[in-house]
Amino acid sequence: MISAGSYRFVIQYKPGARADQVGNGLRLLRQLGVRSPDLVPLLVVPFMGDVGKRLCQEQGVSWLDLSGNAFITAPGLHVRVEGKPNRYKSRGRSPNLFAPVSSRIARAVLLWPDRWFRQAELAAEVGLAPGSVSRLLPRYEEAGFIERRPDDGRILLKAQNPDLLLDAWRDSYNFSIHDIHRGHIPARSGTELIKRLAAGLDQAGVEYAATGLPSAWLLEPFASFRLVTVYVSQWPPREVLDDLMFREEASGANVWLVLPRDEGVYHGANATDGIRHVSAVQTYLDLKAQPERSDEAAEELRRTHLRWGSKDGG
């Protein structure tokens, strides 16, 4: 507790501002039961990101970071400082709630946001050992992403705040963790290209799923595209690539063939007009790394397919 003038701040410090860390800090402040108007709950971190700011705003909790930014409100007090750079960038790799394997839980509860899972069902759905799910779930709960309720001696789980969960995941998502092969296939348009590529991969028996701009177009035709991005389970046979006249090159590439870091990217995949594509959730994440009109496509996709509670929320 720190006093400043007539104000007393009840402070919780966290050494990072990942969504789960901020969520845990907010939970601990709630447990303190700060009710008095002259006590101001305050979360302090080294540097506050956008998702952490939103979490604090939703909980009505003030925050400041050690880089010089702050958003503090109390009766008769309003402090807002923005734009200071992160002075505490980590040089190591910190645990990530949305690492490829652990993010399978986020994907499942976003694909079925209204479903209550038993823990064993969730583990089976995402293809993880029950023990791994047991270790990950507390972090999701602390961040406020998953809620639980008792049911006849069992515990049921579901998404608590799907919008915030998707925002937090996208904020930390890094498409470059996958093995990306950039190249060029002669084609008059992106739609012609994705049809030819899908047919070639189907014929070769290579599991695939379009993502990014072509997947967004298949889910919700919005705008033409040039770049075709496709997840593949294995590198296509040389004869298939030769038939497609695929030439691997970064400059002028109109095809990204991607070997995924984790097969979870295929979870929720579907087919439209005979072309397989990833779910709207995965498409939205992958659009973050796409050029052209990817931001507009992501906004349209979220408006039409990621309005939680709708039938096609996945």
DRENLOTI-224727 format. One record per atom (N, C-alpha, C): residue in three letters; x, z, y. Coordinates in steps of 0.2 Angstrom, whole numbers, plus 5000, padded with zeros to 4 digits. Layout:
ALAXZY...
# end
This chain:
MET500450004994MET500050005000MET500450005006ILE500349965011ILE500749955017ILE500249965023SER500450005028SER500050005034SER500349965040ALA499949935044ALA500149895049ALA499649905055GLY499749945060GLY499249955065GLY498749995062SER498149975063SER497550005060SER497349985053TYR497749935051TYR497549905044TYR497949935039ARG497649945033ARG498049965027ARG497949905021PHE498549885019PHE498549825014PHE498649855007VAL498249835003VAL498349854995VAL498649784992ILE499349794991ILE499649734989ILE499849724981GLN499749664979GLN499949654972GLN500449594973TYR501049604970TYR501549554970TYR501549514963LYS501649454964LYS501749414958LYS502349364959PRO502849354954PRO503449324955PRO503349244955GLY502749224954GLY502649154954GLY501849144956ALA501749074957ALA501049064959ALA500649014955ARG500849014948ARG500448974943ARG499748994943ALA499348954941ALA498648974941ALA498549044937ASP498849044931ASP498749104927ASP499049174931GLN499649164934GLN499849214938GLN499449244944VAL499249194948VAL498749214953VAL498149244951GLY497849214945GLY497249244942GLY497349314940ASN497949324937ASN498049394935ASN498149444941GLY498449414946GLY498549464952GLY497849474955LEU497449424955LEU496749444958LEU496349484954ARG496449484947ARG496049524942ARG496349594943LEU496949604944LEU497249674945LEU496949704952LEU496949664957LEU496649684964LEU495949704963ARG495549664959ARG494849684958ARG494749754954GLN495249764949GLN495249824945GLN495349884950LEU495749874955LEU495849934960LEU495249954963GLY494749904963GLY494049924966GLY494149934974VAL494449894977VAL494549904985VAL493849894988ARG493549944991ARG492949944994ARG492949955001SER493350005003SER493350025010SER493549965015PRO493149965021PRO493249905025PRO493949915028ASP494349965028ASP494949975031ASP495549955026LEU495349945020LEU495849925015LEU495749845014VAL496349815014VAL496349745014VAL496749725008PRO496449695002PRO496749674996PRO497249614998LEU497849614996LEU498249554998LEU498749534992LEU498749474991LEU499149444985LEU499749414988VAL500349434986VAL500949404988VAL501349374983VAL501649314984VAL501949274980VAL502549244983PRO503049214980PRO503649174983PRO503349114987PHE502949074984PHE502649014988PHE501949004985MET501448994989MET500848984987MET500648914987GLY500448884981GLY500248814980GLY499448804982ASP499248744981ASP498548734983ASP498048764978VAL498248764972VAL497748794967VAL497648874968GLY498248904969GLY498248974971GLY497848984977LYS497948944982LYS497548954988LYS496748954987ARG496648904983ARG495848894981ARG495648954977LEU496048984973LEU495849044969LEU495749104973CYS496149114978CYS496149164983CYS495549164987GLN495349094989GLN494849084994GLN494149104990GLU494149084984GLU493549094980GLU493349164979GLN493949204978GLN493849274977GLN493849314983GLY493949284989GLY493949314996GLY494449364997VAL495049344994VAL495649384994VAL496149354999SER496449395003SER497049375008SER497649365004TRP498149315006TRP498749305003TRP499249295008LEU499849305006LEU500449285010LEU501049265005ASP501449225007ASP502049205003ASP502649225007LEU503249225003LEU503849245006LEU504249185009SER503849135009SER504149075012SER503949065019GLY503449115021GLY503149115028GLY502449095029ASN502149075024ASN501449055025ASN500949115023ALA500349105026ALA499949165025ALA499149145027PHE498749175024PHE498049175026PHE497749245025ILE497649275030ILE497449345030ILE496849355034THR496349385031THR495749395035THR495449475034ALA495249505039ALA494949575039ALA494549575046PRO494149625046PRO493749635052PRO494249645058GLY494149595063GLY494549595069GLY495249565068LEU495349535062LEU496049505061LEU495949435057HIS496349385060HIS496349325056HIS497049295057VAL497449285052VAL498149265052VAL498149205047ARG498349145050ARG498449085046ARG499049045048VAL499549045044VAL500149005045VAL500248955039GLU500348895040GLU500348845035GLU500948795037GLY501248765032GLY501748715033GLY502448735031LYS502548795030LYS503248815029LYS503448795022PRO504048765021PRO504248745014PRO504448795009ASN504448785003ASN504548824998ASN505248844998ARG505448914999ARG506148934999ARG506348964993TYR505948954988TYR506048994981TYR505948944975LYS506148874976LYS506048834971LYS506448854965SER506148854959SER506448874953SER506948824950ARG507548844948ARG507948794945ARG507848794937GLY507548844934GLY507348844927GLY506648814926ARG506548814919ARG505848794917ARG505448864916SER504948874920SER504448924919SER503948914914PRO503648964910PRO503148944906PRO502548914909ASN502248864906ASN501748824909ASN501148824905LEU500548854908LEU499948854904LEU499748784902PHE499948734906PHE499748664904PHE500248624901ALA500748654897ALA501248614893ALA500848574888PRO501148524886PRO500748474881PRO500348504876VAL500648554872VAL500248584867VAL499748634869SER499948684873SER499448734876SER498848704880SER498948644883SER498448614887SER497848584882ARG497948584876ARG497448564871ARG496848604872ILE496948674874ILE496348714875ILE495948694881ALA496348684887ALA496048664893ALA495648594892ARG495948544888ARG495548484887ARG494948494883ALA494948544878ALA494348554874ALA493748584878VAL493948634881VAL493348664885VAL493148624891LEU493548574893LEU493348534898LEU492848474895LEU493048454889LEU492648404886LEU491948424884TRP491948494883TRP491248524881TRP491148584885PRO491048574892PRO491048634896PRO490448684895ASP489948664892ASP489348704891ASP489348734884ARG489848724880ARG489848744873ARG490248814873TRP489948854869TRP490248924867TRP490648914861PHE491248924861PHE491648914855PHE491848984852ARG491748994845ARG492149044842ARG492849024842GLN493249084842GLN494049064842GLN494249024836ALA494049034830ALA494248994825ALA493948924826GLU493448914829GLU493148844830GLU493648814835LEU493748844840LEU494248814845LEU494848794842ALA495148844838ALA495848824835ALA495748764831ALA495248754827ALA495148704823ALA495048634827GLU494648644832GLU494548584837GLU495148554840VAL495648604842VAL496248574845VAL496848564841GLY496748584834GLY497248574829GLY497848624830LEU497748684832LEU498248734833LEU498048794828ALA498648824826ALA498548884822ALA498148944826PRO497748974822PRO497349034826PRO497849084830GLY498349094827GLY498849144831GLY499049114837SER499249044837SER499449014844SER498849014849VAL498249004847VAL497649014851VAL497549084854SER497649134849SER497649204851SER498149214857ARG498749194856ARG499249204861ARG499049174868LEU498749114868LEU498649074874LEU498049094878LEU497549114874LEU496849134877LEU496949184883PRO497249244882PRO497349294887PRO497549264894ARG498049214894ARG498249184900ARG497749144903TYR497349104899TYR496749064902TYR496249114905GLU496149174902GLU495649224904GLU495849254911GLU496549274911GLU496749304917GLU496749254923ALA496849194922ALA496749144927ALA496049134929GLY495549154925GLY494849144927GLY494649074925PHE494949044920PHE494748984917PHE494248984911ILE494349044907ILE493949044901ILE493549114902GLU492949114900GLU492549174899GLU492349194892ARG492249254891ARG492049274884ARG491449314884ARG491149314878ARG490549364877ARG490449384870PRO490249444869PRO490149464862PRO489549434859ASP489549414853ASP488949384849ASP488949404842ASP488549454841ASP488449484834ASP489149494830GLY489549534834GLY490149554831GLY490749504832ARG490549444835ARG491049394836ARG491149384843ILE491749354845ILE491849334852ILE491749264853LEU491349244858LEU491249174860LEU491649154866LEU491849094867LEU492249074873LEU492049004876LYS492049004882LYS491848934885LYS492248934892ALA492248874895ALA492548864902ALA492148904907GLN492548944911GLN492148984916GLN492148944923ASN492648904925ASN492648874931ASN492948804930PRO492548754927PRO492848694925PRO493248654931ASP492948654937ASP493248614942ASP493848644944LEU493948714944LEU494548744946LEU495048734940LEU494848734934LEU495348724929LEU495648654929LEU495148604930LEU495448534931LEU495948524937ASP495748554942ASP496248554948ASP496848584947ALA496848644943ALA497548674942ALA497948634937TRP497548604932TRP497948564927TRP498248504930ARG497848474935ARG498148414938ARG498648424943ASP498648484946ASP499148504950ASP499848514947SER499848534941SER500448544937SER500648484932TYR500148434932TYR500248384927TYR500848334929ASN501248314924ASN501748274925ASN501748224919PHE501548164921PHE501548104917PHE502148084914SER502748094918SER503348074916SER503648104910ILE503348164907ILE503548194901ILE503448144895HIS503048094895HIS502948054890HIS503447994890ASP503547964884ASP504047914884ASP503747844886ILE503947824892ILE503547764895ILE504047704895HIS503747644892HIS504147584892HIS503747534896ARG504047514902ARG503747474907ARG503947394905GLY503447354906GLY503647284904GLY503147234907HIS503147174905HIS502747124908HIS502447074903ILE501747064903ILE501447014899ILE501046964904PRO501146904903PRO500846854907PRO500046864906ALA499746864912ALA498946874912ALA498746854919ARG498146834919ARG497846814925ARG497546874929SER497346924925SER497046984928SER497147044923GLY497047104926GLY497047164922GLY496547164916THR495947144917THR495447144912THR495647094906GLU495947044908GLU496146994903GLU496747024899LEU497147064902LEU497747094899LEU497547144894ILE497147194897ILE496947244892ILE496547224886LYS496147164887LYS495847144881LYS496347114876ARG496847074878ARG497347044874ARG497747094871LEU497947144875LEU498347194872LEU497947244867ALA497347254868ALA496947294863ALA496847254857ALA496747194857ALA496647154851ALA497247144847GLY497847144850GLY498447134847GLY498647204843LEU498547254847LEU498647324844LEU498247334838ASP497547314839ASP497047324833ASP497347284827GLN497547224828GLN497747184823GLN498347214819ALA498747244823ALA499347274820ALA499247344817GLY498647364818GLY498547434815GLY498847494819VAL499047474825VAL499347524829VAL498747564833GLU498747634832GLU498247674836GLU498447674843TYR497947664847TYR498047654854TYR497447684858ALA497547694865ALA497047714869ALA497247704876ALA496847664880ALA497047644887ALA496947704891THR497347714896THR497247764901THR497347744908GLY497347784913GLY497447764920GLY496947714922LEU497147664926LEU496647614929LEU496247574924PRO496447554919PRO496047514914PRO495547564911SER495747624909SER495247674906SER494747694912ALA494947704918ALA494447714923ALA493947664924TRP494147594924TRP493747534924TRP493247534919LEU493447554912LEU493047544907LEU492547604907LEU492647664910LEU492247714911LEU491747704916GLU491947674922GLU491547664928GLU491847604932PRO491647544931PRO491947484934PRO491947494942PHE492547504945PHE492547524952PHE492947474956ALA493547454953ALA493947404957ALA494347364952SER494547304954SER495047274949SER495747304949PHE496147294944PHE496747324943PHE497247274940ARG497847284941ARG498447244938ARG498747284933LEU498947344934LEU499347384929LEU498947404923VAL499147394917VAL498747414911VAL499247474908THR498947534907THR499347584904THR499047604898VAL499347604892VAL499047614885VAL499547664882TYR499247714879TYR499547764874TYR499547724867VAL500147734864VAL500247704857VAL500547754853SER500247754846SER500547804842SER501247794839GLN501447724840GLN502047704838GLN502247644842TRP502847624842TRP503147564845TRP502847504841PRO502447464845PRO502147404841PRO502747354838PRO502547324832PRO503047284829PRO503247224833ARG503847204832ARG504147154837ARG503747094837GLU503447074831GLU503047004831GLU502447014835VAL502147074836VAL501547084840VAL501747074847LEU502347104849LEU502547104856LEU502747034858ASP503046994853ASP503246924854ASP502646884855ASP502046894851ASP501446854852ASP501146864859LEU501246924861LEU500946944868LEU501346924873MET502046904872MET502546884876MET502746944881PHE502746994878PHE502947054881PHE503747054882ARG503847074889ARG504547074891ARG504647144894GLU505147184891GLU505247254894GLU505647244900GLU505347264906GLU505747274912GLU505347314917ALA505747354921ALA505347394926ALA505147364932SER505547314934SER505347274940SER504747224939GLY504247234942GLY503647184942GLY503247204935ALA503347264933ALA502947274926ALA502247274928ASN501847254923ASN501047254923ASN500847294917VAL501247314913VAL501047354907VAL501547414906TRP501247474905TRP501547534903TRP501347554896LEU501847544891LEU501647564884LEU501947634883VAL501547684882VAL501747754882VAL501647794875LEU502247814873LEU502247864867LEU502147934869PRO501547964868PRO501348024871PRO501748084868ARG501948134872ARG502248194871ARG501848234865ASP501248224866ASP500748264862ASP500148224860GLU499948224854GLU499448184852GLU498748204854GLY498748264858GLY498148294861GLY497848244866VAL498248194869VAL497948144874VAL497448104871TYR497348104864TYR496848064861TYR496248094860HIS496248164861HIS495648204860HIS495048184865GLY494548164862GLY493948144866GLY493948074867ALA494448034864ALA494447964866ALA493847924863ASN493647874866ASN493047834864ASN493247754865ALA492747714863ALA492747644864ALA492247614869THR492447574873THR491947534877THR492047464877ASP491547424875ASP491647354874ASP492247334869GLY492347374864GLY492847364859GLY493547384861ILE493647414866ILE494247434869ILE494247514869ARG494747544865ARG494847614865ARG495147644871HIS494947694873HIS495147724879HIS495147804879VAL495547834883VAL495547914882VAL494947934886SER494848004886SER494248034889SER494348034897ALA493748044900ALA493748044907ALA494248104910VAL494248154906VAL494748204908VAL495448184908GLN495648154902GLN496348134902GLN496448074907THR495948034908THR496047974912THR496148004920TYR495848054921TYR495848084928TYR496548104929LEU496848144924LEU497548174925LEU498048114925ASP497948064921ASP498448014921ASP498447964928LEU497847964931LEU497847924937LEU498247954942LYS498448014942LYS498948044947LYS499648004947ALA499747974941ALA500447944941ALA500347864942GLN499747844944GLN499647774944GLN499747744951PRO499947684952PRO499947654959PRO499247614960GLU499247564965GLU498647534967GLU498147584969ARG497547574967ARG497047614970ARG496847674966SER497347704963SER497247754958SER496847814961ASP497047834968ASP496747894971ASP495947884972GLU495747824974GLU495047804974GLU494747804968ALA495047774963ALA494747774956ALA494647844953ALA495147894954ALA495047964952ALA494547994956GLU494447984962GLU493848014966GLU493247984963GLU493147924962GLU492547894959GLU492447924952LEU492947924948LEU492847944941LEU492548024941ARG492848064946ARG492648134946ARG491948134948ARG491748094953ARG491048094955ARG490548074950THR490748024946THR490248004941THR490248034934HIS490848054932HIS490948074925HIS491248144924LEU491448174929LEU491648244929LEU491248294933ARG490648284933ARG490148324936ARG489948374931TRP490148434931TRP490148474925TRP489348494923GLY489248494917GLY488548504915GLY488248434913SER488448384915SER488148314914SER488348294907LYS487948254904LYS487948234897LYS488648204896ASP488948164901ASP489548124899ASP490148164903GLY490148224903GLY490648264906GLY491348254903GLY491348234897GLY492048224894GLY492348154896
# end
